């Protein structure tokens, strides 16, 4: 029996899959272009946000958000349709991809930066090019550019790095380093949840991710309420309690004042720590819309540092 993926709606992932037995299944420009067409169609249909891609000759990498909660279905359709195309063109029989896709859960902030840069550096590690911008089959040229035809969420990446020079310098600095992947199996055993998976993040994030994943599994067994409804009502109740306790509607928080910024920071910590919301969702609320996406992480850290310990 296959174990469930460590994921939840809104989770960020580094996804990779390779050709069966190391076979070069993306062996020319036509095959890579076809894979991109399928990627665009399936990510649109399943409402999965794609931030970064890199297609090599025998494997591919994606950085994405499980924004609809349909990651497994999206990957099944992506690999299935490309596999059909490949067999029709090349012939033969049997598996095209080497088993299930590999998925690493990603924490935001610096860990997302690491994953993006690592993915873009694949052609350099393989000795194909000397500069990432020379490689045709990655999303590197979409960032900080005026291209309007790309289906990837380049604005997310632009906000994450802030400036083109920051991304360029991180690519140069990262070099041949590996990602600091952690296995969640020990934490899963201690919490009595599943069998674990790979995570790019700190220990606190791992524990929260496992608990959110477990709540998703429990809710999937119940027909009373969908998970997305539970999450929405939970956040809504939390905000109402915050508003009652502070005597302010969050839409009326004046962030131009010190008191308003303090309230905003307290709300940020609440939504991040208690609700487990990603910054991409938090920034949609009125008090945070004057902030840049890339500054939310630092704002959160400053807010946490300034709060009294329990």
C-alpha positions as a Markdown table, in Angstrom:
| # | Residue | x | y | z |
|---|---|---|---|---|
| 1 | Unk | 0.0 | 0.0 | 0.0 |
| 2 | Unk | 1.4 | 3.4 | -1.0 |
| 3 | Unk | 1.9 | 5.9 | 1.8 |
| 4 | Unk | 0.3 | 9.3 | 1.5 |
| 5 | Unk | 2.5 | 12.3 | 0.6 |
| 6 | Unk | 3.5 | 14.7 | 3.3 |
| 7 | Unk | 1.6 | 17.7 | 1.9 |
| 8 | Unk | -1.4 | 19.9 | 2.5 |
| 9 | Unk | -3.2 | 22.7 | 0.7 |
| 10 | Unk | -0.8 | 25.6 | 0.3 |
| 11 | Unk | 2.3 | 23.6 | 0.8 |
| 12 | Unk | 5.5 | 24.3 | -1.2 |
| 13 | Unk | 7.4 | 21.5 | -2.8 |
| 14 | Unk | 10.5 | 20.6 | -4.8 |
| 15 | Unk | 9.3 | 17.9 | -7.2 |
| 16 | Unk | 11.6 | 15.7 | -9.3 |
| 17 | Unk | 11.1 | 12.6 | -11.5 |
| 18 | Unk | 13.5 | 10.9 | -13.9 |
| 19 | Unk | 13.3 | 8.5 | -16.8 |
| 20 | Unk | 13.1 | 4.8 | -16.0 |
| 21 | Unk | 16.6 | 3.4 | -15.6 |
| 22 | Unk | 18.1 | 6.8 | -16.3 |
| 23 | Unk | 16.7 | 6.8 | -19.9 |
| 24 | Unk | 16.9 | 10.1 | -21.7 |
| 25 | Unk | 13.2 | 10.8 | -22.1 |
| 26 | Unk | 13.7 | 14.5 | -22.9 |
| 27 | Unk | 16.2 | 13.8 | -25.6 |
| 28 | Unk | 15.6 | 16.8 | -27.9 |
| 29 | Unk | 14.0 | 20.3 | -28.1 |
| 30 | Unk | 10.7 | 18.9 | -29.4 |
| 31 | Unk | 10.2 | 16.5 | -26.4 |
| 32 | Unk | 11.2 | 19.3 | -23.9 |
| 33 | Unk | 8.8 | 21.7 | -25.5 |
| 34 | Unk | 6.0 | 19.1 | -25.4 |
| 35 | Unk | 6.6 | 18.5 | -21.7 |
| 36 | Unk | 6.3 | 22.3 | -21.1 |
| 37 | Unk | 3.0 | 22.4 | -23.0 |
| 38 | Unk | 1.6 | 19.6 | -20.9 |
| 39 | Unk | 3.0 | 21.2 | -17.7 |
| 40 | Unk | 1.2 | 24.5 | -18.5 |
| 41 | Unk | -2.1 | 22.7 | -19.4 |
| 42 | Unk | -2.2 | 20.5 | -16.3 |
| 43 | Unk | -1.0 | 23.1 | -13.8 |
| 44 | Unk | -3.8 | 25.4 | -15.1 |
| 45 | Unk | -6.4 | 22.7 | -15.0 |
| 46 | Unk | -5.5 | 21.5 | -11.5 |
| 47 | Unk | -4.8 | 25.1 | -10.2 |
| 48 | Unk | -1.2 | 24.3 | -9.2 |
| 49 | Unk | 1.1 | 27.3 | -9.0 |
| 50 | Unk | 4.5 | 26.7 | -10.8 |
| 51 | Unk | 7.4 | 28.9 | -9.7 |
| 52 | Unk | 10.4 | 27.2 | -11.3 |
| 53 | Unk | 11.1 | 24.4 | -13.7 |
| 54 | Unk | 14.3 | 22.8 | -15.2 |
| 55 | Unk | 14.1 | 20.1 | -17.8 |
| 56 | Unk | 17.2 | 18.0 | -18.2 |
| 57 | Unk | 17.7 | 15.1 | -20.7 |
| 58 | Unk | 16.7 | 12.3 | -18.3 |
| 59 | Unk | 14.8 | 14.1 | -15.5 |
| 60 | Unk | 13.0 | 17.3 | -14.5 |
| 61 | Unk | 12.7 | 19.6 | -11.5 |
| 62 | Unk | 9.7 | 21.7 | -10.4 |
| 63 | Unk | 9.2 | 24.2 | -7.6 |
| 64 | Unk | 5.5 | 24.6 | -7.0 |
| 65 | Unk | 2.7 | 25.2 | -4.5 |
| 66 | Unk | 0.0 | 22.6 | -3.8 |
| 67 | Unk | -2.4 | 25.5 | -4.1 |
| 68 | Unk | -5.5 | 23.4 | -4.8 |
| 69 | Unk | -4.6 | 20.4 | -2.7 |
| 70 | Unk | -4.5 | 18.3 | -5.9 |
| 71 | Unk | -0.7 | 17.7 | -6.2 |
| 72 | Unk | -1.0 | 13.9 | -6.6 |
| 73 | Unk | -3.6 | 14.2 | -9.3 |
| 74 | Unk | -1.6 | 16.9 | -11.1 |
| 75 | Unk | 1.5 | 14.8 | -11.1 |
| 76 | Unk | -0.4 | 11.7 | -12.3 |
| 77 | Unk | -1.8 | 13.6 | -15.2 |
| 78 | Unk | 1.6 | 15.4 | -16.0 |
| 79 | Unk | 3.6 | 12.2 | -16.1 |
| 80 | Unk | 0.8 | 10.1 | -17.6 |
| 81 | Unk | 0.3 | 12.4 | -20.6 |
| 82 | Unk | 3.9 | 12.9 | -21.3 |
| 83 | Unk | 4.5 | 9.1 | -21.0 |
| 84 | Unk | 1.9 | 8.5 | -23.6 |
| 85 | Unk | 3.5 | 11.1 | -25.9 |
| 86 | Unk | 6.9 | 9.6 | -25.4 |
| 87 | Unk | 5.8 | 6.0 | -26.2 |
| 88 | Unk | 3.9 | 7.1 | -29.3 |
| 89 | Unk | 7.0 | 9.0 | -30.6 |
| 90 | Unk | 9.7 | 6.6 | -29.6 |
| 91 | Unk | 7.9 | 3.3 | -29.5 |
| 92 | Unk | 8.5 | 0.4 | -27.1 |
| 93 | Unk | 6.6 | -0.5 | -24.0 |
| 94 | Unk | 6.9 | -0.3 | -20.2 |
| 95 | Unk | 7.3 | 2.5 | -17.7 |
| 96 | Unk | 8.6 | 5.9 | -18.9 |
| 97 | Unk | 9.3 | 7.4 | -15.5 |
| 98 | Unk | 11.1 | 5.8 | -12.6 |
| 99 | Unk | 8.4 | 5.1 | -10.1 |
| 100 | Unk | 6.6 | 7.7 | -8.1 |
| 101 | Unk | 7.8 | 11.3 | -8.2 |
| 102 | Unk | 10.1 | 12.5 | -5.5 |
| 103 | Unk | 8.7 | 15.4 | -3.4 |
| 104 | Unk | 10.4 | 17.6 | -0.8 |
| 105 | Unk | 8.3 | 19.8 | 1.4 |
| 106 | Unk | 9.8 | 23.4 | 1.6 |
| 107 | Unk | 9.6 | 25.9 | 4.3 |
| 108 | Unk | 9.4 | 29.6 | 3.2 |
| 109 | Unk | 12.1 | 32.3 | 3.5 |
| 110 | Unk | 15.6 | 31.2 | 2.9 |
| 111 | Unk | 14.7 | 27.6 | 2.3 |
| 112 | Unk | 12.5 | 28.5 | -0.7 |
| 113 | Unk | 15.4 | 30.6 | -2.0 |
| 114 | Unk | 17.7 | 27.6 | -1.7 |
| 115 | Unk | 15.4 | 25.3 | -3.6 |
| 116 | Unk | 14.9 | 27.7 | -6.4 |
| 117 | Unk | 18.6 | 28.4 | -6.9 |
| 118 | Unk | 19.5 | 24.7 | -6.6 |
| 119 | Unk | 16.9 | 23.8 | -9.3 |
| 120 | Unk | 18.2 | 26.5 | -11.7 |
| 121 | Unk | 21.8 | 25.3 | -11.2 |
| 122 | Unk | 21.2 | 21.8 | -12.6 |
| 123 | Unk | 22.6 | 22.5 | -16.1 |
| 124 | Unk | 25.8 | 23.9 | -14.5 |
| 125 | Unk | 26.2 | 20.9 | -12.2 |
| 126 | Unk | 25.8 | 18.7 | -15.3 |
| 127 | Unk | 28.5 | 20.6 | -17.2 |
| 128 | Unk | 26.1 | 21.6 | -20.0 |
| 129 | Unk | 26.5 | 25.4 | -19.7 |
| 130 | Unk | 28.7 | 27.8 | -17.7 |
| 131 | Unk | 25.9 | 30.3 | -16.9 |
| 132 | Unk | 22.3 | 29.4 | -15.9 |
| 133 | Unk | 21.0 | 32.0 | -18.4 |
| 134 | Unk | 22.6 | 30.0 | -21.3 |
| 135 | Unk | 20.3 | 27.1 | -20.6 |
| 136 | Unk | 17.1 | 27.2 | -22.7 |
| 137 | Unk | 15.0 | 24.7 | -20.8 |
| 138 | Unk | 14.6 | 26.3 | -17.4 |
| 139 | Unk | 12.6 | 29.3 | -16.2 |
| 140 | Unk | 15.6 | 31.5 | -15.4 |
| 141 | Unk | 14.9 | 33.9 | -18.3 |
| 142 | Unk | 11.3 | 34.5 | -17.1 |
| 143 | Unk | 12.3 | 36.3 | -13.9 |
| 144 | Unk | 12.8 | 40.1 | -13.9 |
| 145 | Unk | 11.8 | 40.2 | -17.5 |
| 146 | Unk | 9.0 | 41.6 | -19.6 |
| 147 | Unk | 7.9 | 38.3 | -21.0 |
| 148 | Unk | 4.1 | 38.0 | -20.7 |
| 149 | Unk | 3.6 | 34.6 | -22.2 |
| 150 | Unk | 5.0 | 32.5 | -19.4 |
| 151 | Unk | 2.6 | 30.4 | -17.3 |
| 152 | Unk | 4.8 | 30.3 | -14.3 |
| 153 | Unk | 4.2 | 32.6 | -11.3 |
| 154 | Unk | 7.2 | 34.7 | -11.9 |
| 155 | Unk | 5.9 | 37.6 | -9.7 |
| 156 | Unk | 6.2 | 35.3 | -6.7 |
| 157 | Unk | 9.9 | 34.7 | -7.5 |
| 158 | Unk | 10.5 | 38.3 | -8.3 |
| 159 | Unk | 9.1 | 39.4 | -4.9 |
| 160 | Unk | 11.0 | 36.6 | -3.1 |
| 161 | Unk | 14.4 | 37.8 | -4.3 |
| 162 | Unk | 13.5 | 41.5 | -4.6 |
| 163 | Unk | 16.0 | 42.3 | -7.3 |
| 164 | Unk | 17.6 | 40.6 | -10.3 |
| 165 | Unk | 21.0 | 41.1 | -8.8 |
| 166 | Unk | 20.1 | 39.2 | -5.6 |
| 167 | Unk | 19.1 | 36.1 | -7.6 |
| 168 | Unk | 22.2 | 36.4 | -9.8 |
| 169 | Unk | 24.5 | 36.6 | -6.8 |
| 170 | Unk | 22.8 | 33.7 | -5.0 |
| 171 | Unk | 23.2 | 31.6 | -8.1 |
| 172 | Unk | 27.0 | 32.5 | -8.2 |
| 173 | Unk | 27.4 | 31.8 | -4.4 |
| 174 | Unk | 25.6 | 28.6 | -4.2 |
| 175 | Unk | 27.9 | 26.6 | -6.5 |
| 176 | Unk | 27.9 | 22.9 | -6.0 |
| 177 | Unk | 26.4 | 22.9 | -2.5 |
| 178 | Unk | 23.6 | 20.4 | -1.7 |
| 179 | Unk | 20.3 | 21.1 | -0.2 |
| 180 | Unk | 20.1 | 20.5 | 3.6 |
| 181 | Unk | 17.3 | 18.0 | 3.4 |
| 182 | Unk | 15.9 | 16.5 | 6.6 |
| 183 | Unk | 13.9 | 13.2 | 7.0 |
| 184 | Unk | 10.7 | 13.5 | 9.0 |
| 185 | Unk | 10.4 | 9.8 | 9.9 |
| 186 | Unk | 11.7 | 10.2 | 13.5 |
| 187 | Unk | 9.3 | 13.1 | 14.1 |
| 188 | Unk | 6.4 | 11.2 | 12.5 |
| 189 | Unk | 7.1 | 8.3 | 14.8 |
| 190 | Unk | 7.1 | 10.5 | 17.9 |
| 191 | Unk | 3.8 | 12.1 | 16.9 |
| 192 | Unk | 2.3 | 8.8 | 15.7 |
| 193 | Unk | 1.7 | 10.1 | 12.1 |
| 194 | Unk | 2.4 | 8.3 | 8.9 |
| 195 | Unk | 5.9 | 7.2 | 7.7 |
| 196 | Unk | 7.6 | 10.4 | 6.9 |
| 197 | Unk | 9.1 | 12.2 | 4.0 |
| 198 | Unk | 11.7 | 14.8 | 3.0 |
| 199 | Unk | 11.6 | 18.4 | 4.2 |
| 200 | Unk | 13.7 | 21.4 | 3.5 |
| 201 | Unk | 13.2 | 23.5 | 6.7 |
| 202 | Unk | 13.8 | 23.7 | 10.4 |
| 203 | Unk | 12.6 | 21.4 | 13.2 |
| 204 | Unk | 9.7 | 23.6 | 14.2 |
| 205 | Unk | 8.4 | 23.7 | 10.7 |
| 206 | Unk | 8.7 | 19.9 | 10.4 |
| 207 | Unk | 6.5 | 19.4 | 13.4 |
| 208 | Unk | 3.9 | 21.8 | 12.3 |
| 209 | Unk | 3.8 | 20.4 | 8.8 |
| 210 | Unk | 3.3 | 16.9 | 10.1 |
| 211 | Unk | 0.4 | 18.0 | 12.3 |
| 212 | Unk | -1.2 | 19.9 | 9.4 |
| 213 | Unk | -0.8 | 16.8 | 7.2 |
| 214 | Unk | -2.4 | 14.6 | 9.9 |
| 215 | Unk | -5.4 | 17.0 | 10.3 |
| 216 | Unk | -5.8 | 16.7 | 6.5 |
| 217 | Unk | -5.8 | 12.9 | 6.7 |
| 218 | Unk | -8.3 | 12.9 | 9.5 |
| 219 | Unk | -10.6 | 15.3 | 7.7 |
| 220 | Unk | -10.4 | 13.2 | 4.5 |
| 221 | Unk | -11.9 | 10.3 | 6.4 |
| 222 | Unk | -14.8 | 12.4 | 7.5 |
| 223 | Unk | -17.6 | 13.4 | 5.1 |
| 224 | Unk | -18.8 | 16.2 | 7.4 |
| 225 | Unk | -16.5 | 18.9 | 6.1 |
| 226 | Unk | -13.9 | 19.4 | 3.4 |
| 227 | Unk | -10.4 | 20.5 | 4.6 |
| 228 | Unk | -10.5 | 23.8 | 2.8 |
| 229 | Unk | -13.8 | 24.7 | 4.6 |
| 230 | Unk | -12.2 | 23.7 | 7.9 |
| 231 | Unk | -9.1 | 25.8 | 7.3 |
| 232 | Unk | -11.2 | 28.8 | 6.2 |
| 233 | Unk | -13.6 | 28.7 | 9.2 |
| 234 | Unk | -10.6 | 28.1 | 11.6 |
| 235 | Unk | -8.8 | 31.2 | 10.3 |
| 236 | Unk | -12.1 | 33.2 | 10.3 |
| 237 | Unk | -12.7 | 32.3 | 14.0 |
| 238 | Unk | -9.2 | 33.1 | 14.9 |
| 239 | Unk | -9.4 | 36.6 | 13.3 |
| 240 | Unk | -12.7 | 37.3 | 15.0 |
| 241 | Unk | -11.2 | 36.4 | 18.4 |
| 242 | Unk | -8.3 | 38.7 | 17.6 |
| 243 | Unk | -10.6 | 41.5 | 16.7 |
| 244 | Unk | -12.7 | 41.1 | 19.9 |
| 245 | Unk | -9.6 | 41.0 | 22.0 |
| 246 | Unk | -8.0 | 44.1 | 20.5 |
| 247 | Unk | -11.2 | 46.0 | 19.9 |
| 248 | Unk | -10.2 | 46.6 | 16.2 |
| 249 | Unk | -11.4 | 45.2 | 12.9 |
| 250 | Unk | -8.3 | 44.2 | 11.0 |
| 251 | Unk | -9.4 | 46.2 | 8.0 |
| 252 | Unk | -9.2 | 49.3 | 10.1 |
| 253 | Unk | -5.7 | 48.8 | 11.5 |
| 254 | Unk | -3.7 | 52.0 | 10.7 |
| 255 | Unk | -0.2 | 50.7 | 9.9 |
| 256 | Unk | 1.0 | 54.3 | 9.7 |
| 257 | Unk | 1.0 | 54.4 | 13.5 |
| 258 | Unk | 3.2 | 52.5 | 15.9 |
| 259 | Unk | 0.2 | 51.0 | 17.6 |
| 260 | Unk | -1.2 | 49.9 | 14.2 |
| 261 | Unk | 2.1 | 48.3 | 13.2 |
| 262 | Unk | 2.2 | 46.5 | 16.6 |
| 263 | Unk | -1.3 | 45.0 | 16.0 |
| 264 | Unk | -0.3 | 44.1 | 12.4 |
| 265 | Unk | 2.8 | 42.2 | 13.7 |
| 266 | Unk | 0.8 | 40.4 | 16.4 |
| 267 | Unk | -1.7 | 39.3 | 13.7 |
| 268 | Unk | 1.1 | 38.1 | 11.5 |
| 269 | Unk | 2.6 | 35.9 | 14.2 |
| 270 | Unk | -0.9 | 34.5 | 15.0 |
| 271 | Unk | -1.7 | 33.6 | 11.4 |
| 272 | Unk | 1.8 | 32.2 | 10.8 |
| 273 | Unk | 2.2 | 30.2 | 14.0 |
| 274 | Unk | -1.3 | 29.2 | 15.0 |
| 275 | Unk | -3.1 | 28.9 | 11.6 |
| 276 | Unk | 0.0 | 27.7 | 9.7 |
| 277 | Unk | -0.7 | 30.1 | 6.8 |
| 278 | Unk | 1.9 | 30.7 | 4.1 |
| 279 | Unk | 3.0 | 34.3 | 3.4 |
| 280 | Unk | 1.3 | 34.1 | 0.0 |
| 281 | Unk | -2.1 | 33.9 | 1.8 |
| 282 | Unk | -1.3 | 36.3 | 4.7 |
| 283 | Unk | -0.3 | 39.1 | 2.3 |
| 284 | Unk | -3.9 | 39.2 | 1.0 |
| 285 | Unk | -5.2 | 40.6 | 4.2 |
| 286 | Unk | -5.5 | 44.4 | 4.4 |
| 287 | Unk | -2.9 | 45.1 | 7.2 |
| 288 | Unk | -0.1 | 43.4 | 5.1 |
| 289 | Unk | -0.9 | 44.8 | 1.7 |
| 290 | Unk | 1.5 | 47.8 | 2.2 |
| 291 | Unk | 4.4 | 45.3 | 2.7 |
| 292 | Unk | 6.4 | 43.7 | 0.0 |
| 293 | Unk | 6.1 | 39.9 | -0.1 |
| 294 | Unk | 9.8 | 39.6 | 0.3 |
| 295 | Unk | 9.7 | 41.6 | 3.6 |
| 296 | Unk | 7.1 | 39.5 | 5.4 |
| 297 | Unk | 9.7 | 37.0 | 6.6 |
| 298 | Unk | 11.8 | 39.7 | 8.2 |
| 299 | Unk | 8.8 | 41.4 | 9.7 |
| 300 | Unk | 7.7 | 38.1 | 11.2 |
| 301 | Unk | 11.1 | 37.5 | 12.7 |
| 302 | Unk | 11.3 | 41.0 | 14.2 |
| 303 | Unk | 7.8 | 40.6 | 15.6 |
| 304 | Unk | 8.7 | 37.2 | 17.2 |
| 305 | Unk | 11.9 | 38.6 | 18.7 |
| 306 | Unk | 10.0 | 41.5 | 20.2 |
| 307 | Unk | 7.3 | 39.4 | 21.9 |
| 308 | Unk | 7.6 | 38.4 | 25.5 |
| 309 | Unk | 8.3 | 34.7 | 26.1 |
| 310 | Unk | 5.6 | 32.6 | 27.6 |
